[in-house]
């Protein structure tokens, strides 16, 4: 049984930083692409960043230069470092693993 457990969300002021983590069990992440999606109220879920087993990375234009996705195969964990956060980054962030696996989501709120 695959489980993805996200952590690290919270409330942060504009310009601040957060680091999201997604710890996996029941699946070996080193063989899979992984990513982060987000969904803001009233909007569709959108891709934020993805990292392959290569690893190579790809980012949504809206977060390029501010967010960094990384992985630790030893810890079976994927991370999303978010810097220079903006109000429009407010959303529920979901971890995704190739094969159709999703985490439960973690809320990120950027507000003063």
Secondary structure, 3 states (H helix, E strand, C coil): CCEEEEECCEEECCCCCEEEEEEEECCCHHHCCEEEEEECCCCCCEEEEEECCCCCEEECCCCCCCEEEEEECCCCEEEEEECCCCHHHCEEEEEEECCCEECCCEEEEECC
